Amino acid sequence: MSESAQPAPVGIILAVDPDRFAEVAEALRRAGLTVTGEQPALGTLSGTVAEDRIPTLETIDGVESLDRERTLQLPPPDSPIQ
């Protein structure tokens, strides 16, 4: 498969064990996660990863949940839909 045929990474948000944050974050990085945001006190990470790596990330000890990032589309202020 050529480089141009690689799928685009997907954005994800993870909840991890806050008591083991550094350890779990490092394991996620080794498994392919590119971390874009960290909140150790809350036990959350955000980042991007190849879609085919998501099942691997979900199996890492200390990962409590994994969800795709969502974008909320709001209507413009002058829209009749409020």
C-alpha positions as CSV (number, residue, x, y, z in Angstrom):
1,M,0.0,0.0,0.0
2,S,1.4,3.4,-0.9
3,E,1.8,6.2,1.6
4,S,-0.9,8.3,-0.1
5,A,-3.4,5.4,0.4
6,Q,-3.0,5.5,4.2
7,P,-6.3,6.3,6.0
8,A,-6.5,9.6,7.8
9,P,-6.1,9.3,11.6
10,V,-9.2,9.7,13.7
11,G,-9.6,11.8,16.8
12,I,-10.4,10.0,20.0
13,I,-10.9,10.8,23.7
14,L,-9.9,8.4,26.4
15,A,-10.7,8.1,30.1
16,V,-7.9,6.4,31.9
17,D,-7.1,5.5,35.5
18,P,-5.9,8.8,37.0
19,D,-3.8,7.1,39.6
20,R,-1.8,5.4,36.7
21,F,-2.0,8.3,34.2
22,A,1.6,8.5,33.2
23,E,2.0,4.7,32.8
24,V,-1.2,4.4,30.8
25,A,-0.4,7.4,28.6
26,E,3.0,6.0,27.8
27,A,1.5,2.6,26.8
28,L,-1.0,4.4,24.6
29,R,1.7,6.3,22.9
30,R,3.7,3.1,22.2
31,A,0.5,1.6,20.7
32,G,0.2,4.4,18.2
33,L,-1.7,7.2,19.9
34,T,-0.5,10.7,19.0
35,V,-1.5,12.7,22.1
36,T,-2.9,16.1,21.5
37,G,-4.2,16.9,25.0
38,E,-3.8,15.6,28.5
39,Q,-5.7,16.3,31.8
40,P,-3.9,14.0,34.3
41,A,-6.1,15.1,37.3
42,L,-9.2,14.2,35.4
43,G,-7.7,11.0,33.8
44,T,-8.4,12.1,30.2
45,L,-6.4,12.1,27.0
46,S,-7.2,13.2,23.5
47,G,-5.3,12.4,20.4
48,T,-5.3,10.9,17.0
49,V,-4.7,7.3,15.9
50,A,-5.1,5.1,12.8
51,E,-8.6,3.5,12.9
52,D,-7.2,0.0,12.9
53,R,-5.2,0.7,16.1
54,I,-8.4,1.5,18.2
55,P,-9.1,-2.1,19.3
56,T,-5.5,-2.3,20.5
57,L,-5.8,0.9,22.6
58,E,-9.1,-0.4,24.2
59,T,-7.3,-3.4,25.5
60,I,-4.5,-1.5,27.4
61,D,-4.8,-2.0,31.1
62,G,-5.9,1.3,32.7
63,V,-8.1,2.5,29.8
64,E,-11.6,3.0,31.2
65,S,-13.3,4.2,28.0
66,L,-12.5,5.3,24.5
67,D,-14.8,7.4,22.2
68,R,-14.4,9.2,19.0
69,E,-14.2,13.0,19.1
70,R,-17.4,14.6,18.1
71,T,-17.9,18.0,16.4
72,L,-21.1,19.8,17.3
73,Q,-22.5,21.8,14.4
74,L,-24.5,24.8,15.7
75,P,-26.7,26.9,13.4
76,P,-25.7,30.5,12.8
77,P,-27.2,33.0,15.2
78,D,-29.6,34.4,12.6
79,S,-30.8,30.9,11.6
80,P,-34.6,30.2,12.1
81,I,-33.5,26.9,13.8
82,Q,-32.7,27.7,17.4
